[in-house]
Amino acid sequence: MHSTQMHSSEMHVAELHGSQILGAPLHEPETHDAQSYPPEPDSPQAEAPVNVPAVTEETCVRLLAQIRWPDGPRCVRCGGDRVRPFVATGRSHNPRRLYWCGACDYQYSPKVGTLFHHSHLPLRKWFSAIELMYSTPGGVSAKRLQGRLRISYESAWTMAQRIRMALDQENNLCKHIAERLVQPRD
């Protein structure tokens, strides 16, 4: 299609918004595969996404550090207390909140050695899943997590497995996080 020609629905959208088309469609072309149809009303994908209210990634990192080290951060390698926080830019150009140990010159994330280690998902999604699984009697399926958190089934399944294993342990990180996130119901 030539850049000056326009599909009728694109023209209608452009007229409604008073915008100019610069040779690019305003919407994705319609496809008719199973992925493009809206989810069924009872499917997990139809549920609204879960977000822990007013929790940013920075807040999650701070909460994780407070729970792990109530007396201040300690080095995960040598146990030293000469630890300083710093922010580095990761491969995705997003800030990474790390710690540096002055005693052994080791750099690490607060996620090291936890169920969040080696996960590409943001802590906000992990904390939302923990809150949901902790506060739902009978647990939550991976399919439901997939729909609520808007993540792949594989990620949801791995996340659910890690959280279930952690919730079965005594004095675990998940219970501490959930207790801080879950608001008492009146």
Secondary structure, 3 states (H helix, E strand, C coil): CCCCCCCHHHHHHHHHHCCCCCCCCCCCCCCCCHHHCCCCCCCHHHCCCCCCCCCCHHHHHHHHHHHHCCCCCCCCCCCCCCEEEEEEECCCCCEEEEEEECCCCCEECCCCCCCCCCCCCCHHHHHHHHHHHHHCCCCCCHHHHHHHHCCCHHHHHHHHHHHHHHHHCCCCHHHHHHHHHCCCCC
